[in-house]
């Protein structure tokens, strides 16, 4: 096999696009409302039961740093959320999806950590930090946007990340030794999915598991 064939094959084996559905917080209008969806992109999937993420707990961090719980109303394929305040705000949450098992594979505990930034996506206050098991943070600026993946506030190297670009195309990458993805050009709305798997056994809600899977999502707008 030629070297030109080996390199693409190696990339396919080491970095893959995130598969499945994930909770996203998708701001609308000027950020006064948002839809919480369970989808494989940033659009509601009405074929999926949105109640699968009904136990998600959402928190709003306003421009002054004050945090408050958010409530939502069920729609068709989404939950509608009102987002009070103005300026830079962050909506983040935790979805305890419970313990799952696929076929003969060992059971795993699944957690989602969705997040959206309204306003300046790279502002300092857009980082939640230790409160989230896994988090994606936007850094840089237009044309040079990078995404940093944090676990309880600390960078995570060599992690699989899928970036949904403003034109809806998906790009699979890995974080470097400092937890950053490569740079992305362009401006507009980005979606990000970061995946972390830990070999850790335990028991949750009366069910035993041998692995912990955590996914973090981010929706943010990068201005020109």
GIVEN-V339253 format. One record per run of one state. SS is the DSSP state (H for helix, E for strand, L for the rest). FROM is the first residue (numbers start at 0). TO is the last residue. If there is no record, write none. Layout:
BEGIN
SS/FROM/TO + SS/FROM/TO
END
This chain:
BEGIN
L/0/1 + H/2/13 + L/14/20 + E/21/27 + L/28/31 + E/32/38 + L/39/48 + H/49/52 + L/53/55 + E/56/60 + L/61/65 + E/66/69 + L/70/70 + E/71/73 + L/74/77 + E/78/81 + L/82/87 + E/88/99 + L/100/106 + E/107/117 + L/118/122 + H/123/125 + L/126/133 + E/134/138 + L/139/143 + E/144/150 + L/151/152 + E/153/154 + L/155/158 + E/159/163 + L/164/168 + E/169/173 + L/174/178 + E/179/179 + L/180/182 + E/183/183 + L/184/186 + E/187/197 + L/198/200 + E/201/203 + L/204/205 + E/206/208 + L/209/209 + E/210/221 + L/222/223
END
